[in-house]
Amino acid sequence: MTGEDLDDSTPGSTAGEPALDLFDKVADPRLDVWRYAESLDLIPFYRELEGEVGPRSSFQGREVVMLGSNNYLGLTTDPRVRRAAVDAVDRYGTGVTGSRLMNGTLHLHRELEELIADWVGTEAVLVFSTGYGANLGLLGALVGPADAAVVDSAAHASLVDGARYSEGALRAFRHNRPNSLRRTLRAWRDQPGSGGVLVAVDGIYSMEGDWAPLSDVAELCRSFAARLLVDEAHALGVVGPAGAGTAAARGIRPDLIMGTFSKSLASCGGFIGGSQAVIDYLKITCRPLMFTASGVPAALAAALEAVRIARAEDWRREAVLARAHRLRRGLADQGFDVGSGRADHDAEEPSAIIPVHVPDEWVAARLWRTLIDHGVYTNCAIPPAVPRPMLRTSVMATHMESDIDAALEGFSRARAALDEVGETGETGPASEG
């Protein structure tokens, strides 16, 4: 049936009005803006990279300094991680063709879960096929009809979607504002019959690279009998003793820890760490675990080897944070907005992520494209994904000093090129009229 077949006689339509077609929404005016930007080669999304993603990569036939990857420890190209993946394929094949519940659990899962539990200091760990699925499944299983998920307003989409997927209430508090969290928790507890509460924060936030105020958050959780989940996706391997994350760095023991394999651990997948009782409960209630195919053997083995390396090789953490500090300081010295106070707080709250804020979406797209022309690959983020447009940059332990020099030179040249044609303040059709 097509839209032309729908008239006011269609079941479900209001008398005298045609029924709505499910596909009406695809005539979205935002797509006109997308296509216009695409015609100018200014779309920074869904672009193809050529070859491996290391400190230098290939894009559209040109070598670029890669500042758009979450490969923080530089392990995706490490020969030990590669060999572990190949050996796993040789032993187990390319896939398990089943869920963890049925035929999809291998010895690799058990070994990886035990190693991570020891690393992050939880009683038990449960490995998922994706990090997104881990958060979705955790909140969906734990937050019941009488409960609430209280989430930082800048938390990862998987935490927000997990709260929506659950049967409980979703409450948000202002980003990194303990007073806002206190008011939110008090308002929930003041409601008659309020149930349990799960407070969810990122250890390091993926766009700005800032840390959650975990000491304050943990104290509020104790005061209001709430459980605490810390998403360590962008912290694991990068900060904390042996790279165990922000909670370990702050001496906090949250009720739940989430982490991914797709960043420092050079693979794909995720995990939830917590008490044995919670992990056992997830095994029998978590639908995104029970009804999703298990991670492929190569991914599990690569993550397992990457965990071993990440824990043992402190030089990788030292290198990635030193490179990030240098890039952040260099960009700030050039006059770029790298976030409120971030250039001065590396020693206190280090991360591999450096934001570069710009005036509007079109400036972001033009700067992204011009940086490509000058040999630098970054990520472009625009509202509503972020509060204000930005280029997100991140570094790797395997970046050399010369790579950071080249990146800073690329930013300087790109800015000069845009200033020359007067485009740094120019807007596009999205802001006209």
N, C-alpha and C positions, 0 to 999 in steps of 0.2 A: 504494500500500500504506500502511496506517495502522499505528499502534502496536498496535492490537487484532489485526492479522493476524499478528503475530510470536509464535511459540510455540517450544517446545523442539525442534520438528522443522525449524526454519528453518536452512538451511545456515550454518555458522559458529558456531552456538550450542554451549555446553558441555552435555553430557548432563544433563538434569534442570533446566537453567536456561534461561530465555528469552533470546534474543539481545537485545543492547542496540540501541535505536533512536537514530539520529543526533540526533534532536530531543529526546532526554531531557534534555539539558543546558539547554534553554531554560526549564525549570522551576527557575530559579535564585532562591534566596531573596533575593538582592540586589534583584531586581525588586519584591519586596514592599515593601522599604524605599523604592525609587524611587517606587512608586505612592503610598505614604503621603506622601512629601515632595511629590509632584506635587499631591496633594489639598490641601496647605497652601500651594500656590503657592511652594514653596521650591526648585524645580528650576532651577538656573542654566544648564543646558545645552540646546542646540538651540533657543534662543529667537530669535524673529524681531525684527529691527530694521527700522525704517521709514525709507526714504530713505538718503541718503549718510551715510558714517561720517566725520564731521569732528570738530572740537573739541567741538561740541555735536551730539547726535543725538537721534532720537525713538524711544522705546521705550514700548509700550503707551499711546500717545497723549500721553505726557509728554516734555518736553525734559529731557535729562540731560547732564551733563558726561561726555564719553566718555573714561574711563580704562581701557577694555578693548580697545584697538586697537593693532596693531603699525605703524600709519601714522606712523612716527616723525618723518619730515620733513614730514608734512602734504601730500604730493604727490598723493594720490588725487583731490583736487578742484581741483588746479592747472589753470587753463585751457590751458596749453601741453601738459600731459600728456593732457588730454581731447581736444584738437584732433589730437594725434599719433595717438591711437587711432582717431578718426573718419576721418582721412585714410587710415589703413591699411585700414580696411574699404572705403572708397571705391575704393581701388586694387586690393586683393587679394581682397576678399570677406570673409565671416565665418569661414572656416576653410580649411585646406589638404587635409583629408581623407586624410592619409597620414603615414607616419613620416618622420623625418629621413633614414633610409636610402634611401627611395624618392622620393616626390614632395613631401616636406614641408619641404625646406630652401629658404628664401627669401633674398634679399639682406639682409633685416632680420636674419637669424641671423648672417650673416657680419659685418655692421657692428657688431652688438651684441657679438659675441665679440671682435672686435678692440679695441673701446672698453674692455671690461671687463679684458682682458689688460693693456692699457696702464695702467689704473687700479690694479689690485691687484698688478702687477709680476710676472706670470707669462709664460712664453714663448707659451702658447696657452690658449684657453678653449673649452669645449664647453657649449652651452646645452641644457638639458633642459626638458620640459614642466612639471615640478614640482620643487621642492627635495627633497621626499621621494624622488622617483625618482632624483634625482642621487646622493644618498648610497647608496641601495639598489643602484643600478647600479654605482657606483664600487667599493664593497666586494665586491659579488658578482663583478665581473670581475677584480679585482686579488688578492684573498685566496684563494689556492688551497689544495688539500688539505693541504699541508705547512706552511702559513703560519698566522699568528695575527693577529687584530684585537684590539688592546688599547685598551679604551674607558673613559673616565672614567665612573664610576657614575652621574653626573648628566647624561650626554650625551643629546642628543635621541634620541627613539625611532627615527628614521630611521637613525641610526648603529648602534644596537643591532640593529635589524632587518636592516640591510645585512650586519652580521657574521653573523647567523643564516642569512641567505640565501646567504652564501658557502659554499664547501666547507671553509673553514678553521676554526680554533678561535677561540672568543670568550673573551677574558679581560678582567676588569674590575678597575680599581684605585679606591681610595677617592677621593672627590671632592676635586680640587685638592690631593692629597697626593703630592708628588714622591717621598717615601720609599716610599710604597706602589707607585708606578709603578716605581721602581727594583727593588723586590723582585719585582714581576710580570715585568719584563723579564729579570732575572737567572734566575728560575725557568724561563722559556721557553728561554733560551739554554743552560741547563744540561742540557736534554733532548737526548739523542742524536738527530741528524738533524733538529733544529728548522729550519724554513724561515724565510722572510722575515717581517717584523713591520710592521704599520701601526698607529701610535698615533693615535687620533682623539679630539680635544677640541673643545669649543665655545670660541670666542674669548670671547664673553659668554654666560653660561648663561641660558636663556630664562625660568626661573622666578624665580631670585634676583637676576639682573642682575649677578652677580659675574664677574670675569675669570679665565680660566685663567692659571696661572703659566708663561707661555710660554717665558721664558728658561730656567727649570729643565727644562721638558719638552723643549725643543729640545736642550739639553745632554745629557740622558739618551738621547735618540734617537741622537745622535752616538756616545755611548759604547757603545751596544748595537747599532749598525748597523741602526736602525729608521727607517722613513720616517714623516713627520709630516703629518697632515691637520688643518687648522684650519677648523672650521665657523664662518664669519663671518656667519651669517644675521641675528643680532641686533646685530651691530657695524657692518656695512657701511653707510656713509652717516652713521653716528652718531659714530664715533671714528676717530682716526688722521689722518694728513695727507690732506687733501682727502676725508676720510671713507673711506679705504681699509681700515679695520678695525684689529683689535687687533694682528695680526702686524706691520703697517706701523708702528703706534704704538710697538711694542717693538723695532723694528729687526730682526725675525725674518723669515727667508725659509723658510717651510715648503715641503715637497715638493709639497703639494697644498693648494689653498684651495677651499672650497665657499661659495656664497652663494645667496641667494634674491631673487626679485623681489617677493615677496608682503608685504614689510615696508616698508623705507624706499623701495623702488623702485616702489611703487604699482601693482603688476600681479600676475601669477602666473607662476611658473616658477622655474628655478634654473640653476646652472652649476657646473662643475668647472674650476679653473684649475691648470695644471701644465706640465711639459715637453711639447714637441711630440711626443716619442716616446710618452709616456703617453696624451695626447689621441688620437693616431692609433690606439693599441692599443684604447682604449675604443670607437672608432668601429666596430671589427670584432668586438668581444667582448661589449659591454654590452647585454644583452637588454632591460632597461627603456628603453634609448634606441632600439634598433632595432625594437622591436615595440610602441611607444607612439606614438599620433598626436602630431604636432608641435604646439607651442603655436600658438594662433590669432594672426593678424596684429595684431589690436588689442592683445593682451597684449604682443607683442614690441615694437611701436612705442611703447607707453606706457612700457615698461621702458627702452627706448633713450633716450627724451626725459628720463626721470627720472634716468638715470645722468648725462646732461649737466648737468642742474640741480644734482644732488647734489654733483658735483665743483666746480661754479662758485660756489655760494652758501653760503659759510661761515657766514653768519648763521643758517642753519637748524640747524647743529650747535650753535652757541653757544646758540641759543634753547632747543632741546630739552633740553640738559644743564642749563641754568639753571633751567628749569621743573621738571625732575626733582629737582634739588637742593632747590629750595624745597618741593616736595611731600614729599620724604623727610624733610627737617628738620621741617616742620610736623607730620607724622604722628608722628615720634619725640617731639616736644614734647608731643603729646597723650597720650603713653604707649603708643602702638602699637609692637609689635615689628616693626621693619622689617629684621630680619636682623642677624646678629652683626657689629657694627662698621661696618655700611654707612653709617650716618648721618655718620660721620666721615671717610670715604675717597673722597668724590666727586672731589676733585682728582686722586687717584692712579688710581682705577679708575671713571671715570664711566660711567653707562649711563642709558637711558631707562626702565628697569624698576625698580619699587619693590615688594617683597613686603610683605604685611601678614599676619603669622602669628597664628593663633588657636588656642584649646585643642582643639577637635574639629570634626568635619564638620558637626554641627548648628549650632554657633556660626557657622561659615563661611557656611552657607546662610542663617541668619537675618540675619547682618550684610549679606550680599549683597542680600537682599530689602529690608531696612530702608534700605540706601543708595539703592536704586531709589526708594523712597518719598520720599527726601530729595534726589533729583535727581542721583545719581551712579551711573554704570554701571562696574562692575569685572568682572574674571574670577575665578571661584571654582575653586580646584584642591584636590583631596583625594587621599589615598593610594588606590591605589599610584602614581598619576602623580607625586606628590611625597612626600617623607618625612613631612611634617607638614602639616596643613590650612592653607590660606592664601587670601587674596585677592591676586591679581596685578594691580597697577596699572601703567600706562605712560602716558607723555605724548607730546605732539606739539609740533613746532616752532611750529605755528600756534595752540597754546593761548595765551590771553592771561593776564595776571596775574589778571584778574577770574575766569577759569575756575578757576585754582588756588585762589583765595580761596573760591570757591563749593564746590569739592571738599572743602577742609579743613573748611568749615562743615558740609557734608553728613556727613562722618565724625564730627564732634563731636556733631551732633544724633542720628545713628544710634546712636552709642555710648550717649548719654544715654537714648534711648528703650529700648534693650535693658536697660540697667541698671535702669531704672524698673520693668520687668516681671520682672526677675530672670532673664533668659534668657542672659546672657553666659557662664554656666557650665553651662547645662542641656544634657542630652544627649537623643538620640532613641532610637527602638526598636533601632537598630543596636548600641547599647551596653548594652541592658538584659539582665538575666538572666545 
